Amino acid sequence: EAQRKMVHMIATELQLWSYSEGEGASRHVEVFNLREFAEEVRAQLSQLGPGEQCTYPPSIGDKRRQVVHFIAEELGLQHLTQGEGEERCVIVGNLRNFKEGIRSDLEALQPGEKKDFEPTFTALERKSVHGVAGELGFQSESLGQGEDRYVSVTRPEEGRTKHTSTSYSDWAGEDEVMTEESRIANLFDAFATGNFNGRKIFIGFRDLAAFAEELREAMPVQHRRFRCLREDLDQIFEDTLQLQIDFGTRTKKGLTLHWFKVFIQKVARQVGCSVMGILIAILGNAATA
């Protein structure tokens, strides 16, 4: 474990690309010299204007595709992998203004009200709608097929929270969201140690401290952003806990899985990474333990 973490740290210092591969005794670190490619991608993505998107073709391969995802996360851009097998490509977009518009639309919804967004949205825009809905604790689902595909968002009734997971299995090219959902659940299982009415909860002292420490170790390249990490996490936790209480889960002990998802989305927004970036970093780091 210590040796693998050291390799990751040295690779980061040398601006090399590293990630953990394999399981159990065969777990190892692979390091690649993709500095020139990373610099080229960073320059391209930094120039994306509001609403602009770009696509990286399948020919770049798996390793470079991961580099694109991580750089997009660092720059606060939306991104997803689309396609299957050898046809997988990466789409990146600057949707900050788009997301703010979606947030305004959703915050205007009354309890129990539903909004169906037009089917003209791209896969990346649909993913953004789901992300904003999740941050607000609203339920969202994708409906329809092909050009008729659209996102429907519902604000829960006051005092009630939808705990059923949205089905993303039939998303055409948007399977990454399902991966995100399952990884959040895995992260919750890894850190949540509390109990409320027979349900596992993520408590605010022991679990939050362990989570903060793991986040520091898993993302050393962004350590400057995390100087006040614990203070920020405490505030985000308290805000999410209050939101959970407002929606009817009457416990101050900790967060249920549903509200832990909201917590993770808020953390990602605060530190300037995507949810998937945090999940990949922490779960990958924990796997080396």
C-alpha positions as CSV (number, residue, x, y, z in Angstrom):
1,E,0.0,0.0,0.0
2,A,2.6,2.5,1.1
3,Q,4.8,1.7,-1.9
4,R,2.0,2.2,-4.4
5,K,1.0,5.5,-2.8
6,M,4.6,6.6,-3.1
7,V,4.7,5.7,-6.8
8,H,1.6,7.8,-7.4
9,M,3.1,10.8,-5.5
10,I,6.4,10.6,-7.4
11,A,4.6,10.2,-10.7
12,T,2.5,13.3,-9.8
13,E,5.7,15.3,-9.0
14,L,7.2,14.2,-12.4
15,Q,4.0,15.1,-14.2
16,L,3.5,11.5,-15.3
17,W,0.2,9.7,-15.6
18,S,-0.4,6.9,-13.1
19,Y,-3.3,4.7,-12.0
20,S,-3.8,1.5,-10.1
21,E,-4.7,-1.7,-12.0
22,G,-5.6,-5.2,-10.9
23,E,-7.0,-6.6,-7.6
24,G,-5.7,-8.2,-4.5
25,A,-2.1,-9.5,-4.7
26,S,-1.9,-8.5,-8.3
27,R,-2.7,-4.9,-7.6
28,H,-0.1,-2.7,-9.2
29,V,0.6,0.9,-10.5
30,E,1.0,1.7,-14.1
31,V,2.8,4.9,-15.1
32,F,2.7,6.6,-18.5
33,N,4.5,9.6,-20.0
34,L,1.5,11.4,-21.4
35,R,2.7,14.9,-20.5
36,E,2.6,16.3,-24.1
37,F,-0.8,14.8,-24.7
38,A,-2.1,16.2,-21.3
39,E,-0.8,19.7,-22.1
40,E,-2.4,19.6,-25.5
41,V,-5.7,18.6,-24.0
42,R,-5.5,21.2,-21.3
43,A,-4.9,23.9,-23.8
44,Q,-7.8,22.8,-26.0
45,L,-10.3,22.5,-23.1
46,S,-9.2,25.8,-21.5
47,Q,-10.4,27.5,-24.7
48,L,-13.9,26.1,-24.7
49,G,-16.4,28.9,-24.5
50,P,-19.8,28.8,-22.8
51,G,-22.0,26.1,-24.4
52,E,-19.1,24.7,-26.5
53,Q,-18.3,21.0,-26.6
54,C,-15.6,18.9,-28.2
55,T,-15.2,15.2,-28.8
56,Y,-12.1,13.0,-28.5
57,P,-12.3,10.0,-31.0
58,P,-12.0,6.4,-30.0
59,S,-8.5,6.3,-31.6
60,I,-6.9,8.0,-28.6
61,G,-7.2,4.8,-26.6
62,D,-8.1,4.0,-22.9
63,K,-5.2,5.7,-21.2
64,R,-5.5,9.0,-23.0
65,R,-9.3,8.9,-22.5
66,Q,-8.7,8.8,-18.8
67,V,-6.4,11.8,-19.1
68,V,-9.1,13.7,-20.8
69,H,-11.6,12.9,-18.1
70,F,-9.3,14.0,-15.3
71,I,-8.2,17.3,-17.0
72,A,-11.9,18.1,-17.7
73,E,-12.6,17.5,-14.0
74,E,-9.8,19.8,-12.9
75,L,-11.1,22.6,-15.2
76,G,-14.7,22.2,-13.9
77,L,-16.0,21.0,-17.3
78,Q,-18.7,18.4,-17.9
79,H,-17.6,15.2,-19.6
80,L,-18.7,11.6,-20.4
81,T,-17.7,8.6,-22.3
82,Q,-20.1,7.6,-25.1
83,G,-20.3,4.5,-27.2
84,E,-19.2,0.9,-26.6
85,G,-16.1,-1.2,-27.0
86,E,-13.6,0.2,-29.6
87,E,-16.1,3.0,-30.5
88,R,-15.9,4.7,-27.1
89,C,-15.2,8.5,-27.4
90,V,-15.1,11.3,-24.8
91,I,-17.3,14.3,-25.0
92,V,-16.3,17.4,-23.0
93,G,-18.3,20.7,-22.7
94,N,-18.3,24.0,-21.0
95,L,-21.8,23.9,-19.5
96,R,-21.4,26.2,-16.5
97,N,-24.0,28.7,-17.8
98,F,-26.3,25.9,-18.9
99,K,-26.2,24.4,-15.5
100,E,-27.0,27.7,-13.8
101,G,-30.0,28.0,-16.0
102,I,-31.2,24.5,-15.1
103,R,-30.7,25.2,-11.5
104,S,-32.9,28.3,-11.7
105,D,-35.6,26.3,-13.4
106,L,-35.5,23.6,-10.9
107,E,-35.4,25.8,-7.8
108,A,-38.6,27.5,-9.1
109,L,-40.5,24.2,-9.0
110,Q,-43.1,23.8,-6.2
111,P,-43.2,20.7,-4.0
112,G,-44.6,17.8,-6.0
113,E,-44.2,19.7,-9.3
114,K,-42.6,18.1,-12.3
115,K,-40.6,19.6,-15.3
116,D,-39.9,17.8,-18.6
117,F,-37.0,19.3,-20.5
118,E,-37.0,19.4,-24.2
119,P,-35.6,16.4,-26.2
120,T,-33.1,18.7,-28.0
121,F,-30.6,18.3,-25.2
122,T,-27.4,16.5,-25.9
123,A,-26.3,13.5,-23.8
124,L,-23.9,15.8,-21.9
125,E,-26.6,18.3,-21.2
126,R,-28.9,15.5,-20.0
127,K,-26.2,14.3,-17.7
128,S,-25.9,17.9,-16.4
129,V,-29.6,18.1,-15.7
130,H,-29.4,14.9,-13.6
131,G,-26.4,16.3,-11.7
132,V,-28.1,19.5,-10.8
133,A,-31.3,17.6,-9.8
134,G,-29.2,15.4,-7.6
135,E,-27.5,18.4,-5.9
136,L,-31.0,19.7,-5.0
137,G,-32.3,16.4,-3.8
138,F,-34.8,16.1,-6.6
139,Q,-35.7,12.9,-8.5
140,S,-34.8,12.7,-12.2
141,E,-35.2,10.2,-15.0
142,S,-34.5,9.9,-18.7
143,L,-37.4,8.9,-20.9
144,G,-37.8,8.2,-24.6
145,Q,-35.3,6.9,-27.1
146,G,-33.0,8.5,-29.7
147,E,-34.0,12.0,-30.7
148,D,-37.0,11.8,-28.4
149,R,-34.8,11.3,-25.3
150,Y,-35.6,13.8,-22.6
151,V,-35.1,14.3,-18.8
152,S,-38.0,14.6,-16.4
153,V,-37.3,16.1,-12.9
154,T,-39.7,16.1,-10.0
155,R,-39.4,18.1,-6.7
156,P,-40.4,15.8,-3.8
157,E,-43.4,16.7,-1.7
158,E,-42.6,18.6,1.5
159,G,-41.6,16.2,4.2
160,R,-41.0,13.4,1.7
161,T,-37.9,12.2,-0.2
162,K,-37.8,9.8,-3.0
163,H,-35.4,7.0,-2.1
164,T,-35.8,4.8,-5.2
165,S,-32.9,4.9,-7.6
166,T,-33.6,6.1,-11.1
167,S,-33.0,3.4,-13.7
168,Y,-30.3,4.4,-16.2
169,S,-29.7,1.0,-17.7
170,D,-31.3,2.0,-21.0
171,W,-29.4,5.2,-21.5
172,A,-28.0,5.2,-25.0
173,G,-24.3,6.2,-24.5
174,E,-24.9,7.6,-21.0
175,D,-24.0,4.5,-19.0
176,E,-21.4,6.5,-17.0
177,V,-24.2,7.9,-14.8
178,M,-25.1,4.4,-13.7
179,T,-21.5,3.8,-12.9
180,E,-21.5,7.0,-10.9
181,E,-24.6,5.9,-8.9
182,S,-23.1,2.6,-8.1
183,R,-19.7,4.1,-7.1
184,I,-21.4,6.5,-4.7
185,A,-23.2,3.5,-3.1
186,N,-19.8,1.8,-2.8
187,L,-18.2,4.9,-1.3
188,F,-21.1,5.1,1.2
189,D,-20.7,1.5,2.2
190,A,-16.9,2.0,2.7
191,F,-17.3,5.0,5.0
192,A,-20.7,4.9,6.7
193,T,-20.5,3.4,10.2
194,G,-23.7,4.8,11.8
195,N,-27.2,3.4,12.2
196,F,-30.6,5.0,12.2
197,N,-33.8,2.9,12.4
198,G,-31.9,-0.1,11.0
199,R,-30.5,1.9,8.1
200,K,-26.8,2.7,7.6
201,I,-25.8,6.4,7.9
202,F,-22.7,8.5,7.3
203,I,-22.1,10.2,10.6
204,G,-20.5,13.6,10.9
205,F,-17.5,13.0,13.1
206,R,-15.7,9.7,12.6
207,D,-16.9,9.0,9.1
208,L,-16.4,12.6,7.9
209,A,-12.9,12.7,9.3
210,A,-12.0,9.4,7.6
211,F,-13.5,10.7,4.3
212,A,-11.5,14.0,4.5
213,E,-8.2,12.2,5.1
214,E,-8.8,9.8,2.3
215,L,-9.7,12.6,-0.1
216,R,-6.4,14.4,0.8
217,E,-4.4,11.3,0.1
218,A,-6.2,10.3,-3.0
219,M,-5.9,13.7,-4.8
220,P,-2.4,15.0,-3.9
221,V,-2.2,17.0,-7.2
222,Q,-4.9,19.2,-5.9
223,H,-3.7,19.6,-2.4
224,R,-3.6,23.4,-2.6
225,R,-7.4,23.4,-3.1
226,F,-7.8,21.4,0.1
227,R,-6.0,23.7,2.7
228,C,-9.4,24.4,4.3
229,L,-10.9,21.1,3.3
230,R,-12.2,19.9,6.7
231,E,-13.8,23.2,7.4
232,D,-15.6,23.2,4.0
233,L,-16.6,19.5,4.4
234,D,-18.1,20.3,7.9
235,Q,-20.2,23.1,6.4
236,I,-21.4,21.1,3.4
237,F,-22.2,18.2,5.8
238,E,-24.3,20.4,8.1
239,D,-26.1,22.0,5.1
240,T,-27.0,18.6,3.7
241,L,-28.0,17.3,7.1
242,Q,-30.4,20.2,7.5
243,L,-31.8,19.6,4.0
244,Q,-32.3,16.0,4.9
245,I,-34.2,17.0,8.1
246,D,-36.3,19.5,6.2
247,F,-37.4,16.8,3.8
248,G,-38.6,14.5,6.6
249,T,-35.7,12.3,7.7
250,R,-35.6,13.3,11.4
251,T,-32.1,12.5,12.5
252,K,-29.1,14.7,13.3
253,K,-26.8,11.7,13.6
254,G,-25.8,11.5,10.0
255,L,-26.8,11.2,6.3
256,T,-28.7,8.3,4.6
257,L,-27.5,7.0,1.3
258,H,-29.8,9.4,-0.6
259,W,-28.5,12.4,1.1
260,F,-24.9,11.2,1.0
261,K,-25.2,11.4,-2.8
262,V,-26.3,15.0,-2.4
263,F,-23.3,15.6,-0.1
264,I,-20.9,14.2,-2.6
265,Q,-22.3,16.3,-5.4
266,K,-21.9,19.4,-3.2
267,V,-18.3,18.5,-2.3
268,A,-17.5,18.0,-6.0
269,R,-18.9,21.4,-6.8
270,Q,-16.9,23.0,-3.9
271,V,-13.5,21.6,-4.9
272,G,-14.0,22.1,-8.6
273,C,-14.0,18.4,-9.6
274,S,-16.7,16.3,-11.1
275,V,-18.4,13.7,-8.9
276,M,-16.9,10.9,-11.0
277,G,-13.4,12.4,-10.5
278,I,-13.8,12.2,-6.7
279,L,-15.2,8.7,-6.8
280,I,-12.4,7.4,-9.1
281,A,-9.8,9.0,-6.9
282,I,-11.1,7.8,-3.5
283,L,-12.2,4.3,-4.5
284,G,-9.0,3.8,-6.5
285,N,-6.9,5.0,-3.6
286,A,-8.9,2.9,-1.1
287,A,-8.4,-0.2,-3.3
288,T,-4.6,0.1,-2.8
289,A,-5.0,-0.2,1.0
